[in-house]
Amino acid sequence: MKRSIALVCSLILMMSLFCGSAKAATYASDYLDAYDASLSTGSRSGQLSLSFCAYASDSMTSLGISSIAVYTAGGSYVKTISGSTSNGLLAAYSSGHRGAYSISVTPGQEYYLRLTFVARDSYSGDSKSYPTNTAMAAR
């Protein structure tokens, strides 16, 4: 009995070590420390609401979301939105950026987004693709 418990504990420990390193590799970057986003139903008809954050290892000349590709829940491409400092998707000279962005689509349909997070300094940069959850546009 003790041997079985020890074996199960060892297996759980080994699995947790491998799972943790897989997640770290997903977010590992010389520039992007962490990034995340969540999609929800907006407050107006035909609106989706995106909340996001991006953190860099140091102050970046450009940090945040460089592009948003909008897809229906079935996978059909709808449109692409370019990120900029003027629309709030990108921040300049920052090591952290949080924000919200509203997207206009067809009311009552479900969508997901494929975001491109970016961090650039004067020497180089890095970008990571990130798919959001699915959400229904407000009716």
Stockholm file with secondary structure:
# STOCKHOLM 1.0

chainA/1-139         MKRSIALVCSLILMMSLFCGSAKAATYASDYLDAYDASLSTGSRSGQLSLSFCAYASDSMTSLGISSIAVYTAGGSYVKTISGSTSNGLLAAYSSGHRGAYSISVTPGQEYYLRLTFVARDSYSGDSKSYPTNTAMAAR
#=GR chainA/1-139 SS CHHHHHHHHHHHHHHHHHHHHHHHHHHCCSSEEEEEEEEEECSSTTEEEEEEEEEEEEEESEEEEEEEEEEETTSCEEEEEECCTTTTSEESSEEEEEEEEEEECCTTCEEEEEEEEEEECSSCEEEEEEECCCEECCC
#=GC SS_cons         CHHHHHHHHHHHHHHHHHHHHHHHHHHCCSSEEEEEEEEEECSSTTEEEEEEEEEEEEEESEEEEEEEEEEETTSCEEEEEECCTTTTSEESSEEEEEEEEEEECCTTCEEEEEEEEEEECSSCEEEEEEECCCEECCC
//
